Amino acid sequence: MKMRSLKFFSTILLGSFFLFATNAYASEPLPWQLGLQPPSGSIAVMANDLHNLLLIVITAISLFVLFLLVYVCVRFRADKNPNPSKRTHNSVLEVLWTVIPVLILVVIAVPSFRLLYYLDKQIDADMTIKVTGIQWYWNYEYPDQDISFDSYMIADEDLKPGQKRLLDVDNPLVLPEGSKVKVLIAGNDVMHSFFVPSLAVQEYSVPGKLNEVWMDIPLGEKTYYGQCNQICGTNHAYMPVVVKVLSKDKYKQWLEKAKIEFASNDSLSGKEMILADMSK
C-alpha cells in the first residue's frame, strides 16, 4: 500500500515538474488551469495581489451570509417559534450593517485606486510601439525604428513542431527585456482589444481614436500569449497576440534584420502599388 502511494505522489511530482519545465519560458492558457496566468512585471503583480485580496474578501462575505441564512432557517423555523417576533428595528444591527460594508469598501478601494493611478501615470518609456487592430490580424509599428509588419495566426496546416495551435503567429511583437514600453493602440475597421493576461495589459483599439497604455517588461527571455478580447467578427477567435521578449543583445540583432525585412518605406499597400504603377 505504501509503495502504491509513493508511486502515486512520485507521478504527480514528476508530471508537475514537466508541466512547469515546458512552460518556463512561456505564459499561455493551459488545459484545466485554475487561477490567473503567472504575473510578469509590476502592473501584473499589483493586479494579481488585488485579485487575491478580493477573492479573500468575497469568500469571507459569502461564508458569513451563508452562515446567517442557515442560522435563521434553523433558529427561527415555525415549530420553534409558534409566536413570531413583532420587532420592527434594531439600532445596533442597523449601525453594524451600515458601518461594516463601508469599512470593507474602504479596504478594497485603497489598493484598487493605487493600481488605477499606477496604470494612468506618465512613464519615461524606453520605446514606443503602435498597435493597430485589423480584421483579423495585428499590425505592429516601431515609429522610432521606421519598421512595420503584420502579425497573422499560423493556420493549422502550417504549424511546425513546437508551435501552439490558435496561439502562435508568423511575426510576433518583439521587445527587449527590462524595458518600459509605451503602446499606442488604434483601430482600422471595427473595435478590437489588445490583451496579454500575464502582463496585465488590455486596451481597446477603436477606429478614429488613439488609446495609450504601457507595459512593464521584466528581465528574462520569455514569450507571452494573448488574444483579441473584443468580439470583432467571424474570425475573432483567430486573432492571437504574441509578445516575444529577448535579451538586449538578441533584440539588437533582431532589430537589424527587421529594418531590412520590415522597413516601412519599402512596404506599400496594394492600392499604393497600383497608384505608383499608374504614375509611371
KOLMIDO-142248 format. One record per residue: x, z, y of N, C-alpha, C in turn; chain. Coordinates in Angstrom, 3 decimals. Last residue first. Layout:
N
[[X,Z,Y],[X,Z,Y],[X,Z,Y],"A"],
...
//
This chain:
280
[[3.764,-63.462,55.982],[4.965,-64.285,55.801],[4.654,-65.755,56.043],"A"],
[[1.396,-62.137,56.085],[2.119,-62.273,57.359],[3.342,-63.170,57.229],"A"],
[[0.544,-62.014,53.493],[-0.175,-62.902,54.382],[0.599,-63.148,55.688],"A"],
[[2.262,-60.062,52.450],[2.373,-61.432,51.958],[1.707,-62.422,52.922],"A"],
[[1.287,-57.828,53.828],[2.689,-58.254,54.035],[2.883,-59.688,53.584],"A"],
[[-1.264,-57.638,52.832],[-1.098,-57.936,54.257],[0.316,-58.420,54.545],"A"],
[[-0.603,-56.999,50.182],[-1.352,-58.239,50.467],[-1.170,-58.648,51.905],"A"],
[[0.651,-54.531,50.555],[1.405,-55.639,49.968],[0.722,-56.975,50.255],"A"],
[[-1.427,-52.990,51.552],[-0.284,-53.262,52.420],[0.526,-54.434,51.895],"A"],
[[-3.071,-52.891,49.276],[-3.570,-53.529,50.493],[-2.421,-53.896,51.415],"A"],
[[-1.438,-51.443,47.500],[-1.853,-52.810,47.189],[-2.319,-53.561,48.415],"A"],
[[1.118,-49.674,49.364],[-0.131,-49.763,48.627],[-0.470,-51.226,48.377],"A"],
[[4.612,-49.333,48.899],[3.494,-49.899,49.632],[2.266,-49.915,48.756],"A"],
[[7.551,-47.714,49.163],[6.316,-47.713,48.375],[5.166,-48.195,49.232],"A"],
[[9.713,-47.492,50.758],[9.711,-48.600,49.808],[8.416,-48.709,49.033],"A"],
[[9.337,-45.235,52.248],[9.425,-46.513,52.965],[9.340,-47.709,52.039],"A"],
[[9.452,-43.200,50.349],[8.166,-43.532,50.973],[8.207,-44.884,51.652],"A"],
[[11.105,-43.337,47.274],[11.240,-43.448,48.724],[9.950,-43.932,49.351],"A"],
[[11.366,-42.712,44.578],[10.084,-42.453,45.245],[10.174,-42.565,46.760],"A"],
[[13.960,-43.391,43.701],[12.795,-43.816,42.925],[11.498,-43.724,43.709],"A"],
[[15.700,-42.338,45.624],[15.823,-43.745,45.230],[14.535,-44.244,44.576],"A"],
[[14.913,-39.742,45.794],[14.999,-40.517,47.037],[15.124,-42.008,46.758],"A"],
[[15.203,-38.865,43.176],[13.854,-39.094,43.696],[13.880,-39.919,44.977],"A"],
[[17.947,-38.498,42.939],[17.311,-39.556,42.161],[15.931,-39.904,42.729],"A"],
[[18.222,-36.362,44.738],[19.000,-37.593,44.941],[18.381,-38.759,44.181],"A"],
[[16.578,-34.454,43.542],[16.233,-34.987,44.855],[16.983,-36.288,45.136],"A"],
[[17.930,-33.760,41.218],[16.638,-34.451,41.111],[16.288,-35.128,42.424],"A"],
[[20.135,-32.489,42.411],[20.339,-33.682,41.589],[19.051,-34.483,41.454],"A"],
[[18.831,-30.360,43.634],[19.568,-31.322,44.462],[19.813,-32.620,43.699],"A"],
[[17.878,-29.043,41.354],[16.923,-29.604,42.315],[17.603,-30.638,43.211],"A"],
[[20.204,-28.179,40.169],[19.429,-29.214,39.482],[18.407,-29.851,40.421],"A"],
[[20.909,-26.257,42.133],[21.799,-27.384,41.832],[21.045,-28.525,41.152],"A"],
[[18.751,-24.476,42.061],[19.055,-25.200,43.298],[19.954,-26.401,43.045],"A"],
[[16.693,-24.926,39.126],[17.752,-24.238,39.876],[18.105,-25.089,41.084],"A"],
[[13.175,-25.754,39.341],[14.548,-25.987,38.896],[15.511,-25.097,39.672],"A"],
[[9.871,-25.803,38.332],[10.862,-25.104,39.150],[12.235,-25.282,38.532],"A"],
[[7.133,-27.791,38.480],[8.374,-27.599,37.733],[9.425,-27.011,38.659],"A"],
[[3.797,-27.686,38.217],[4.859,-27.319,39.154],[6.101,-26.984,38.327],"A"],
[[1.080,-29.672,37.668],[2.297,-29.169,37.031],[3.337,-28.930,38.115],"A"],
[[-2.356,-29.900,37.304],[-1.275,-29.659,38.261],[-0.083,-29.105,37.484],"A"],
[[-4.705,-32.362,35.984],[-3.890,-31.153,35.947],[-2.847,-31.106,37.057],"A"],
[[-7.249,-33.786,35.594],[-6.517,-33.762,36.862],[-5.644,-32.509,36.928],"A"],
[[-9.441,-34.095,33.919],[-8.192,-34.772,33.610],[-7.312,-34.881,34.861],"A"],
[[-11.848,-33.097,34.678],[-11.108,-32.325,33.675],[-9.740,-32.913,33.376],"A"],
[[-12.839,-35.105,36.377],[-12.378,-33.829,36.945],[-11.507,-33.048,35.967],"A"],
[[-13.886,-37.593,35.894],[-12.568,-37.269,35.346],[-11.985,-35.989,35.934],"A"],
[[-16.318,-37.641,37.290],[-16.329,-37.751,35.835],[-14.993,-37.370,35.203],"A"],
[[-15.955,-35.171,39.966],[-16.360,-36.441,39.378],[-16.162,-36.461,37.883],"A"],
[[-15.114,-32.704,40.772],[-14.886,-33.818,41.692],[-15.262,-35.170,41.090],"A"],
[[-15.193,-29.282,40.930],[-15.783,-30.422,40.231],[-15.809,-31.630,41.167],"A"],
[[-12.172,-27.752,41.443],[-13.412,-28.123,42.118],[-13.965,-29.367,41.431],"A"],
[[-9.646,-27.325,40.565],[-10.615,-26.256,40.339],[-11.926,-26.498,41.083],"A"],
[[-7.228,-29.003,38.777],[-8.180,-29.130,39.882],[-9.320,-28.158,39.598],"A"],
[[-4.835,-26.671,37.404],[-5.885,-27.685,37.292],[-6.542,-27.887,38.645],"A"],
[[-1.511,-25.859,36.174],[-2.770,-25.570,36.851],[-3.748,-26.714,36.661],"A"],
[[1.546,-24.416,35.084],[0.452,-25.363,34.865],[-0.812,-24.900,35.596],"A"],
[[4.986,-24.295,35.682],[3.683,-23.675,35.917],[2.604,-24.752,35.796],"A"],
[[8.093,-23.747,34.252],[7.048,-24.731,34.511],[5.706,-24.022,34.607],"A"],
[[11.304,-22.632,35.459],[10.043,-22.414,34.759],[9.074,-23.526,35.110],"A"],
[[14.236,-20.935,36.207],[13.622,-22.230,35.910],[12.390,-22.025,35.039],"A"],
[[14.497,-18.402,38.656],[14.366,-18.775,37.247],[13.679,-20.119,37.078],"A"],
[[12.788,-16.617,41.259],[14.005,-17.123,40.630],[13.747,-17.448,39.166],"A"],
[[9.517,-17.705,42.518],[10.533,-16.733,42.089],[11.762,-17.414,41.502],"A"],
[[8.050,-18.975,45.360],[8.599,-19.387,44.069],[9.691,-18.409,43.641],"A"],
[[5.263,-18.573,46.975],[6.493,-17.810,46.839],[7.063,-18.095,45.445],"A"],
[[3.497,-20.846,48.978],[3.843,-20.375,47.642],[5.190,-19.661,47.682],"A"],
[[0.752,-21.136,51.286],[2.181,-21.063,50.977],[2.393,-20.450,49.603],"A"],
[[-1.455,-23.515,52.858],[-1.224,-22.342,52.028],[0.273,-22.271,51.766],"A"],
[[-3.844,-25.316,54.745],[-2.467,-24.845,54.588],[-2.435,-23.581,53.747],"A"],
[[-5.656,-28.410,55.136],[-5.561,-26.982,54.850],[-4.111,-26.597,54.583],"A"],
[[-6.962,-30.772,57.107],[-5.672,-30.397,56.539],[-5.630,-28.875,56.375],"A"],
[[-9.621,-33.100,56.701],[-9.164,-31.768,57.101],[-7.854,-31.451,56.400],"A"],
[[-10.545,-35.448,55.634],[-10.617,-35.279,57.078],[-10.145,-33.930,57.577],"A"],
[[-11.545,-34.013,52.571],[-11.320,-35.234,53.357],[-11.491,-34.966,54.851],"A"],
[[-9.875,-31.185,51.370],[-11.112,-31.659,51.982],[-10.810,-32.921,52.796],"A"],
[[-8.809,-29.259,48.868],[-8.435,-30.481,49.579],[-9.724,-31.137,50.055],"A"],
[[-8.561,-25.711,48.793],[-9.359,-26.930,48.691],[-8.711,-28.077,49.451],"A"],
[[-6.291,-23.743,46.891],[-6.757,-24.199,48.193],[-7.492,-25.517,48.014],"A"],
[[-4.534,-21.220,45.336],[-5.706,-22.087,45.236],[-6.161,-22.456,46.638],"A"],
[[-2.169,-19.425,43.612],[-2.365,-20.377,44.700],[-3.599,-21.215,44.411],"A"],
[[-0.852,-17.736,41.791],[-1.984,-17.244,42.595],[-2.213,-18.124,43.820],"A"],
[[0.932,-18.629,40.009],[1.446,-18.454,41.364],[0.368,-17.945,42.315],"A"],
[[-0.709,-18.849,37.801],[0.426,-17.920,37.736],[1.055,-17.677,39.096],"A"],
[[-2.683,-20.876,38.623],[-3.007,-19.460,38.410],[-1.813,-18.518,38.462],"A"],
[[-3.008,-23.164,40.927],[-1.947,-22.794,39.985],[-2.071,-21.289,39.743],"A"],
[[-4.904,-25.684,42.308],[-4.982,-24.345,41.714],[-3.881,-24.158,40.681],"A"],
[[-6.536,-27.456,44.651],[-5.180,-27.297,44.115],[-5.035,-25.856,43.631],"A"],
[[-9.463,-29.187,44.401],[-8.916,-27.848,44.608],[-7.585,-27.733,43.887],"A"],
[[-11.373,-31.639,46.268],[-10.627,-31.197,45.097],[-10.126,-29.783,45.375],"A"],
[[-13.988,-33.596,47.597],[-13.294,-32.309,47.563],[-12.602,-32.101,46.220],"A"],
[[-13.169,-37.134,47.831],[-14.104,-36.019,47.710],[-13.299,-34.721,47.690],"A"],
[[-10.886,-38.574,49.183],[-12.212,-39.125,48.877],[-13.274,-38.038,48.815],"A"],
[[-8.580,-37.270,49.917],[-8.660,-38.698,50.190],[-10.052,-39.270,49.987],"A"],
[[-7.416,-34.242,51.458],[-8.269,-34.939,50.505],[-8.415,-36.394,50.899],"A"],
[[-4.539,-32.024,51.619],[-5.504,-32.965,52.191],[-6.311,-33.605,51.074],"A"],
[[-2.494,-29.352,52.375],[-3.376,-29.931,51.361],[-4.452,-30.772,52.039],"A"],
[[0.758,-28.211,52.579],[-0.336,-28.819,53.340],[-1.193,-29.608,52.365],"A"],
[[2.595,-25.428,51.893],[1.876,-26.522,51.246],[0.723,-26.961,52.146],"A"],
[[5.790,-24.100,52.137],[4.536,-24.328,52.856],[3.867,-25.559,52.259],"A"],
[[7.556,-22.004,50.053],[7.134,-23.386,50.264],[5.806,-23.407,51.012],"A"],
[[10.464,-20.292,49.537],[9.120,-20.168,50.093],[8.691,-21.548,50.563],"A"],
[[12.429,-19.953,46.520],[12.111,-20.563,47.810],[10.678,-20.236,48.227],"A"],
[[13.506,-19.569,43.915],[13.802,-18.641,45.003],[13.498,-19.179,46.379],"A"],
[[14.074,-22.982,42.827],[13.800,-21.569,42.588],[14.139,-20.738,43.828],"A"],
[[12.566,-25.958,44.171],[13.731,-25.137,43.846],[13.341,-23.675,43.661],"A"],
[[10.168,-28.137,42.539],[10.535,-27.208,43.604],[11.776,-26.419,43.200],"A"],
[[8.132,-30.901,41.843],[9.416,-30.242,41.571],[9.821,-29.407,42.785],"A"],
[[5.255,-31.767,40.308],[5.749,-31.296,41.603],[6.995,-30.458,41.339],"A"],
[[5.715,-34.340,37.755],[5.318,-33.013,38.246],[5.817,-32.770,39.666],"A"],
[[4.638,-37.205,36.572],[5.524,-36.787,37.663],[5.073,-35.421,38.191],"A"],
[[2.943,-37.219,34.321],[4.123,-38.089,34.349],[5.130,-37.652,35.415],"A"],
[[1.948,-34.006,32.921],[1.776,-35.171,33.791],[3.056,-36.005,33.779],"A"],
[[0.158,-31.816,30.683],[1.368,-32.443,31.184],[1.068,-33.717,31.965],"A"],
[[-2.543,-31.191,29.934],[-1.819,-30.382,30.914],[-0.615,-31.110,31.512],"A"],
[[-3.697,-32.584,27.886],[-4.547,-32.270,29.033],[-3.848,-31.433,30.098],"A"],
[[-1.225,-31.457,25.647],[-2.423,-32.278,25.854],[-3.263,-31.707,26.995],"A"],
[[2.148,-31.203,26.400],[0.902,-30.489,26.201],[-0.288,-31.369,26.574],"A"],
[[5.048,-32.223,24.563],[4.183,-32.310,25.734],[2.799,-31.759,25.402],"A"],
[[6.265,-32.120,22.076],[6.536,-31.039,23.022],[5.678,-31.082,24.265],"A"],
[[6.458,-35.613,21.658],[6.603,-34.279,21.056],[6.999,-33.232,22.089],"A"],
[[4.334,-37.295,24.083],[5.550,-37.187,23.291],[5.643,-35.791,22.693],"A"],
[[1.351,-39.145,24.642],[2.037,-37.859,24.555],[3.260,-37.937,23.656],"A"],
[[-0.182,-41.373,24.744],[1.171,-41.486,25.296],[1.964,-40.185,25.207],"A"],
[[-2.695,-40.789,23.845],[-1.920,-41.745,23.057],[-0.474,-41.882,23.539],"A"],
[[-3.626,-39.042,25.870],[-3.365,-38.550,24.515],[-2.452,-39.486,23.729],"A"],
[[-1.949,-39.524,29.050],[-3.031,-39.777,28.090],[-2.618,-39.332,26.691],"A"],
[[-0.885,-37.287,31.460],[-0.445,-38.158,30.372],[-1.572,-38.298,29.350],"A"],
[[-2.165,-37.383,34.792],[-2.124,-36.747,33.475],[-1.683,-37.758,32.423],"A"],
[[-0.081,-38.328,37.544],[-1.202,-38.590,36.644],[-1.043,-37.790,35.354],"A"],
[[0.922,-38.250,40.740],[1.050,-37.458,39.508],[-0.216,-37.631,38.674],"A"],
[[2.849,-40.255,43.011],[1.582,-39.862,42.398],[1.848,-39.124,41.089],"A"],
[[5.088,-39.493,45.765],[4.775,-40.067,44.450],[3.446,-39.517,43.944],"A"],
[[7.527,-39.743,48.316],[6.131,-39.527,47.951],[5.879,-40.169,46.599],"A"],
[[9.956,-38.816,50.785],[9.607,-39.319,49.452],[8.167,-38.939,49.145],"A"],
[[11.283,-37.695,53.018],[10.716,-39.046,53.070],[10.513,-39.640,51.675],"A"],
[[12.055,-35.139,53.290],[12.929,-35.991,52.485],[12.450,-37.444,52.429],"A"],
[[10.088,-33.907,54.730],[11.468,-33.763,55.213],[12.431,-34.693,54.483],"A"],
[[7.768,-34.445,53.200],[7.961,-35.066,54.524],[9.402,-35.011,55.013],"A"],
[[7.037,-35.223,50.197],[8.069,-34.354,50.754],[8.418,-34.906,52.139],"A"],
[[3.948,-35.349,48.545],[4.807,-35.924,49.582],[5.772,-34.852,50.086],"A"],
[[2.014,-36.213,45.823],[2.915,-35.216,46.388],[3.868,-35.903,47.360],"A"],
[[-1.257,-36.689,44.781],[-0.131,-37.316,45.446],[0.697,-36.218,46.115],"A"],
[[-3.055,-36.522,41.711],[-2.493,-35.871,42.893],[-1.375,-36.731,43.474],"A"],
[[-6.193,-37.909,40.513],[-4.773,-37.610,40.391],[-4.321,-36.939,41.684],"A"],
[[-8.506,-39.741,40.251],[-8.412,-38.372,39.781],[-6.947,-38.105,39.482],"A"],
[[-9.290,-39.028,43.513],[-9.954,-39.243,42.220],[-9.119,-40.198,41.364],"A"],
[[-6.866,-36.897,45.013],[-7.476,-38.223,44.930],[-8.168,-38.334,43.579],"A"],
[[-5.344,-34.668,47.222],[-6.205,-34.827,46.057],[-6.945,-36.143,46.100],"A"],
[[-2.100,-34.254,48.288],[-3.350,-34.975,48.547],[-4.109,-35.140,47.244],"A"],
[[0.196,-32.110,49.736],[-0.522,-32.430,48.501],[-1.840,-33.105,48.869],"A"],
[[3.350,-31.813,51.116],[1.972,-32.238,51.373],[1.347,-32.693,50.058],"A"],
[[5.618,-29.179,51.685],[5.090,-30.169,50.744],[3.674,-30.540,51.185],"A"],
[[8.559,-27.934,53.154],[7.132,-28.249,53.301],[6.760,-29.361,52.329],"A"],
[[10.825,-25.132,52.853],[10.483,-26.545,52.756],[8.972,-26.708,52.886],"A"],
[[11.110,-22.516,53.551],[12.325,-23.253,53.219],[12.068,-24.753,53.144],"A"],
[[9.301,-20.951,56.217],[9.341,-21.727,54.977],[10.675,-22.438,54.803],"A"],
[[8.596,-18.141,57.299],[9.722,-19.016,57.608],[10.005,-19.836,56.357],"A"],
[[5.027,-17.803,57.631],[6.290,-17.577,56.947],[7.361,-18.530,57.483],"A"],
[[2.301,-16.045,58.864],[3.177,-17.188,59.071],[4.540,-16.891,58.447],"A"],
[[-0.278,-14.739,56.693],[0.821,-14.595,57.640],[1.636,-15.882,57.738],"A"],
[[-2.243,-14.806,54.816],[-2.501,-15.510,56.063],[-1.321,-15.468,57.033],"A"],
[[-1.478,-13.225,52.693],[-1.666,-14.658,52.453],[-1.735,-15.452,53.752],"A"],
[[-1.515,-10.772,53.991],[-0.247,-11.268,53.461],[-0.334,-12.778,53.208],"A"],
[[-4.195,-10.447,54.501],[-3.296,-10.635,55.640],[-1.937,-11.155,55.187],"A"],
[[-5.074,-10.153,51.821],[-5.595,-11.222,52.673],[-4.668,-11.502,53.848],"A"],
[[-3.701,-7.840,50.966],[-3.429,-9.130,50.333],[-3.894,-10.291,51.204],"A"],
[[-4.859,-5.934,52.652],[-3.415,-6.111,52.662],[-3.035,-7.464,52.060],"A"],
[[-7.526,-6.081,51.914],[-7.147,-6.581,53.238],[-5.640,-6.787,53.340],"A"],
[[-7.184,-4.925,49.310],[-7.780,-6.249,49.479],[-7.395,-6.853,50.832],"A"],
[[-6.164,-2.368,49.657],[-5.302,-3.396,49.055],[-5.853,-4.809,49.218],"A"],
[[-8.578,-1.405,51.160],[-7.203,-1.296,51.650],[-6.280,-2.320,50.986],"A"],
[[-10.984,-1.730,49.712],[-10.724,-2.544,50.897],[-9.265,-2.530,51.322],"A"],
[[-11.071,0.157,47.664],[-10.952,-1.262,47.315],[-10.493,-2.089,48.515],"A"],
[[-11.327,2.489,49.157],[-10.213,2.378,48.211],[-9.984,0.917,47.828],"A"],
[[-13.725,1.877,50.455],[-12.505,2.031,51.245],[-11.279,1.875,50.350],"A"],
[[-15.499,1.907,48.305],[-15.279,0.652,49.034],[-14.020,0.720,49.890],"A"],
[[-15.377,4.630,47.645],[-14.924,3.622,46.668],[-14.630,2.296,47.369],"A"],
[[-16.509,5.745,49.943],[-15.119,6.045,49.612],[-14.557,5.032,48.613],"A"],
[[-19.108,4.712,49.671],[-18.305,4.352,50.842],[-16.830,4.605,50.570],"A"],
[[-19.981,5.948,47.272],[-19.774,4.486,47.314],[-18.943,4.040,48.519],"A"],
[[-19.942,8.713,48.299],[-19.052,8.277,47.214],[-18.892,6.754,47.184],"A"],
[[-21.947,8.814,50.339],[-20.533,9.029,50.665],[-19.613,8.463,49.581],"A"],
[[-24.385,8.316,48.983],[-24.003,7.530,50.156],[-22.494,7.606,50.413],"A"],
[[-24.654,10.081,46.956],[-24.723,8.667,46.590],[-24.546,7.736,47.799],"A"],
[[-24.380,12.503,48.469],[-23.367,12.095,47.495],[-23.437,10.608,47.195],"A"],
[[-26.711,12.598,50.000],[-25.417,12.550,50.671],[-24.347,12.026,49.721],"A"],
[[-28.598,12.726,47.943],[-28.640,11.608,48.885],[-27.325,11.476,49.654],"A"],
[[-27.956,15.149,46.681],[-27.786,13.887,45.968],[-27.767,12.694,46.921],"A"],
[[-28.653,16.924,48.764],[-27.280,16.876,48.260],[-27.014,15.547,47.552],"A"],
[[-31.446,16.470,49.101],[-30.494,16.205,50.194],[-29.059,16.065,49.695],"A"],
[[-33.720,14.899,47.300],[-32.721,15.941,47.134],[-31.599,15.640,48.123],"A"],
[[-37.311,14.304,47.092],[-35.945,14.008,47.522],[-35.046,15.197,47.218],"A"],
[[-39.647,14.935,45.718],[-39.606,13.674,46.469],[-38.202,13.310,46.916],"A"],
[[-40.814,16.333,42.631],[-39.857,16.296,43.735],[-39.840,14.923,44.398],"A"],
[[-42.439,16.895,40.501],[-43.088,16.294,41.678],[-42.131,16.201,42.866],"A"],
[[-41.743,16.355,36.998],[-41.415,16.958,38.287],[-42.069,16.176,39.426],"A"],
[[-44.314,16.328,34.413],[-43.189,15.763,35.159],[-43.005,16.414,36.525],"A"],
[[-45.077,17.993,31.751],[-45.467,18.094,33.158],[-44.310,17.597,34.031],"A"],
[[-43.732,17.423,29.418],[-45.161,17.096,29.489],[-45.705,17.159,30.909],"A"],
[[-40.862,16.779,28.585],[-41.378,17.053,29.936],[-42.850,16.646,30.019],"A"],
[[-40.298,16.118,26.014],[-39.604,17.275,26.558],[-40.141,17.683,27.928],"A"],
[[-41.799,13.850,25.589],[-42.078,15.018,24.752],[-41.361,16.272,25.223],"A"],
[[-40.700,12.026,27.524],[-42.060,12.557,27.674],[-42.302,13.818,26.844],"A"],
[[-37.304,12.730,28.701],[-38.287,11.988,27.909],[-39.617,12.737,27.883],"A"],
[[-35.145,13.700,30.141],[-36.458,13.668,30.789],[-37.460,12.802,30.020],"A"],
[[-32.857,13.540,28.505],[-33.217,14.817,29.134],[-34.642,14.818,29.656],"A"],
[[-32.745,10.850,27.666],[-32.813,11.952,26.701],[-33.372,13.205,27.337],"A"],
[[-32.735,9.339,30.014],[-33.644,8.974,28.925],[-33.825,10.126,27.929],"A"],
[[-30.674,10.600,31.462],[-32.058,10.654,31.974],[-33.052,10.342,30.863],"A"],
[[-28.459,9.970,29.810],[-28.829,11.367,30.091],[-30.274,11.478,30.550],"A"],
[[-28.399,7.174,29.908],[-28.605,7.858,28.627],[-29.075,9.287,28.854],"A"],
[[-27.941,6.824,32.681],[-29.120,6.245,32.039],[-29.439,6.951,30.727],"A"],
[[-25.476,8.158,33.034],[-26.676,8.625,33.739],[-27.951,8.099,33.080],"A"],
[[-23.798,6.559,31.422],[-23.999,7.984,31.100],[-25.262,8.518,31.765],"A"],
[[-23.925,4.158,32.877],[-24.423,4.208,31.505],[-24.698,5.645,31.072],"A"],
[[-22.651,4.979,35.220],[-24.061,4.569,35.279],[-24.684,4.597,33.886],"A"],
[[-20.080,5.467,34.136],[-20.832,6.544,34.786],[-22.317,6.213,34.850],"A"],
[[-19.344,2.931,33.219],[-19.471,4.039,32.260],[-20.278,5.188,32.849],"A"],
[[-19.291,1.543,35.678],[-20.203,1.122,34.607],[-20.416,2.241,33.587],"A"],
[[-17.256,2.900,37.063],[-18.623,2.883,37.591],[-19.622,2.534,36.494],"A"],
[[-15.047,2.337,35.405],[-15.459,3.728,35.631],[-16.897,3.795,36.137],"A"],
[[-14.983,-0.456,35.678],[-15.183,0.152,34.358],[-15.663,1.584,34.493],"A"],
[[-14.452,-0.772,38.368],[-15.744,-1.240,37.867],[-16.033,-0.691,36.477],"A"],
[[-11.831,0.398,38.501],[-12.953,0.928,39.296],[-14.286,0.512,38.703],"A"],
[[-10.322,-1.209,36.775],[-10.450,0.228,36.518],[-11.664,0.792,37.234],"A"],
[[-10.589,-3.677,38.058],[-11.036,-3.537,36.676],[-11.231,-2.067,36.314],"A"],
[[-9.381,-3.198,40.497],[-10.823,-3.449,40.466],[-11.376,-3.286,39.053],"A"],
[[-6.703,-2.960,39.586],[-7.379,-1.833,40.245],[-8.893,-2.000,40.190],"A"],
[[-6.255,-5.539,38.614],[-6.209,-4.402,37.682],[-6.881,-3.174,38.274],"A"],
[[-6.464,-7.030,41.026],[-7.377,-7.295,39.906],[-7.419,-6.108,38.949],"A"],
[[-4.289,-5.987,42.423],[-5.642,-5.779,42.942],[-6.669,-5.998,41.838],"A"],
[[-2.210,-6.930,40.790],[-2.387,-5.483,40.978],[-3.793,-5.174,41.487],"A"],
[[-2.554,-9.689,41.146],[-2.726,-9.109,39.817],[-2.939,-7.596,39.896],"A"],
[[-1.931,-9.949,43.845],[-3.273,-10.314,43.384],[-3.558,-9.707,42.013],"A"],
[[0.773,-9.162,43.787],[-0.200,-8.392,44.570],[-1.626,-8.681,44.110],"A"],
[[1.793,-11.214,42.132],[1.929,-9.809,41.739],[0.917,-8.947,42.482],"A"],
[[1.249,-13.521,43.620],[0.600,-13.333,42.323],[0.679,-11.875,41.866],"A"],
[[2.939,-13.079,45.833],[1.489,-13.243,46.008],[0.763,-12.946,44.709],"A"],
[[5.549,-12.957,44.731],[4.961,-11.771,45.375],[3.453,-11.880,45.533],"A"],
[[5.949,-14.455,41.439],[6.010,-14.451,42.895],[5.245,-13.283,43.486],"A"],
[[3.682,-14.654,38.854],[5.014,-15.049,39.297],[5.011,-15.130,40.814],"A"],
[[1.823,-13.036,36.230],[2.041,-13.353,37.651],[3.489,-13.702,37.941],"A"],
[[0.529,-14.477,33.271],[1.562,-13.611,33.854],[1.843,-13.997,35.302],"A"],
[[-3.037,-15.032,33.556],[-1.708,-15.506,33.214],[-0.665,-14.600,33.870],"A"],
[[-5.310,-12.301,32.799],[-4.771,-13.362,33.629],[-3.442,-13.865,33.077],"A"],
[[-7.128,-11.701,29.674],[-6.493,-11.362,30.934],[-5.968,-12.575,31.668],"A"],
[[-6.385,-13.234,26.635],[-7.115,-12.179,27.317],[-6.384,-11.841,28.607],"A"],
[[-6.646,-16.301,24.880],[-5.938,-15.488,25.856],[-6.877,-14.464,26.492],"A"],
[[-7.341,-18.117,22.945],[-7.735,-16.721,22.767],[-7.005,-15.788,23.736],"A"],
[[-4.695,-20.313,23.781],[-5.892,-20.046,22.975],[-6.110,-18.544,22.799],"A"],
[[-3.563,-20.148,27.226],[-3.298,-20.097,25.795],[-4.587,-19.842,25.025],"A"],
[[-2.492,-21.762,30.216],[-3.560,-21.120,29.445],[-3.282,-21.216,27.960],"A"],
[[0.928,-21.090,31.267],[-0.156,-22.001,30.936],[-1.280,-21.223,30.255],"A"],
[[4.102,-21.218,32.184],[2.913,-20.406,32.423],[1.714,-21.322,32.297],"A"],
[[7.245,-21.299,30.503],[6.033,-21.973,30.963],[4.924,-20.961,31.164],"A"],
[[9.311,-20.140,29.212],[9.637,-20.973,30.344],[8.427,-21.772,30.822],"A"],
[[8.239,-18.744,27.108],[9.058,-18.006,28.057],[9.320,-18.816,29.315],"A"],
[[6.793,-19.652,25.028],[6.168,-19.763,26.342],[6.967,-19.031,27.411],"A"],
[[8.210,-19.151,22.760],[7.882,-20.552,23.031],[7.279,-20.729,24.413],"A"],
[[8.332,-16.363,22.869],[9.564,-17.154,22.968],[9.259,-18.591,23.337],"A"],
[[5.741,-15.497,22.499],[6.354,-15.298,23.807],[7.613,-16.137,23.978],"A"],
[[5.409,-16.407,19.841],[4.444,-16.765,20.877],[5.075,-16.643,22.246],"A"],
[[7.486,-15.211,18.455],[7.497,-16.666,18.603],[6.538,-17.118,19.688],"A"],
[[6.614,-12.517,18.701],[7.927,-12.940,19.203],[7.953,-14.447,19.443],"A"],
[[4.175,-12.540,17.428],[4.210,-12.254,18.859],[5.525,-12.720,19.468],"A"],
[[5.029,-13.026,14.805],[4.183,-14.007,15.481],[4.193,-13.803,16.987],"A"],
[[6.443,-10.666,14.370],[7.146,-11.941,14.321],[6.356,-13.028,15.035],"A"],
[[4.383,-8.775,14.544],[5.510,-8.716,15.470],[6.259,-10.043,15.525],"A"],
[[2.744,-9.629,12.407],[2.218,-9.581,13.773],[3.356,-9.607,14.789],"A"],
[[4.484,-9.314,10.231],[3.937,-10.639,10.547],[3.432,-10.703,11.971],"A"],
[[4.852,-6.566,10.291],[6.006,-7.443,10.500],[5.554,-8.846,10.875],"A"],
[[2.316,-5.665,9.657],[2.825,-5.423,11.002],[4.050,-6.284,11.302],"A"],
[[2.237,-6.623,6.971],[1.207,-6.997,7.944],[1.739,-6.840,9.372],"A"],
[[4.388,-5.387,5.715],[4.383,-6.849,5.832],[3.399,-7.313,6.902],"A"],
[[3.482,-2.727,5.898],[4.721,-3.119,6.547],[4.790,-4.629,6.747],"A"],
[[1.191,-2.843,4.324],[1.072,-2.515,5.746],[2.311,-2.947,6.510],"A"],
[[2.377,-3.418,1.866],[1.412,-4.355,2.445],[1.279,-4.114,3.946],"A"],
[[3.933,-1.130,1.466],[4.593,-2.423,1.598],[3.672,-3.459,2.230],"A"],
[[1.980,0.798,1.201],[2.869,0.868,2.346],[3.560,-0.464,2.576],"A"],
[[0.834,0.000,-1.202],[0.000,0.000,0.000],[0.875,0.000,1.262],"A"],
//
